[in-house]
Amino acid sequence: MKIHWTQTAQAHLAAIHQYIAQDSPHYAGQMVDRLTRRSQQIGAFPQSGRKVPEYESDELREVVEGPYRIIYRITPGQLDVIAVIHGARDLPAAAREDGWAEASDTPEKP
């Protein structure tokens, strides 16, 4: 399945690299590599991720790689990586802050 990284997800990846590189440029590169390799895995097995618990949608899923949640949406013929969020962050708040909450087209659970 084709994998498409949204601009938001690409910006998250760059920010993760920049943050980790402050202490270890080598580890920053390794983490970005791990995250991008994981996206290739979900491209091959889109249903392997769990449904995002904060949202009610079968199409919105996530996988965890290290401390990060890779949020993606399954569409016909394509997988859209929407965001890469640290697991400690509040996902709905991060989605609103980054402007991709509307892109999920799914209501938050009460």
Secondary structure, DSSP 8 states (H G I E B T S, - for coil): -EEEE-HHHHHHHHHHHHHHHTT-HHHHHHHHHHHHHHHHHHHH-GGGSEE-TTB--SSEEEEEETTEEEEEEEETTEEEEEEEEETTS-HHHHHHHHT-HHHH---B--
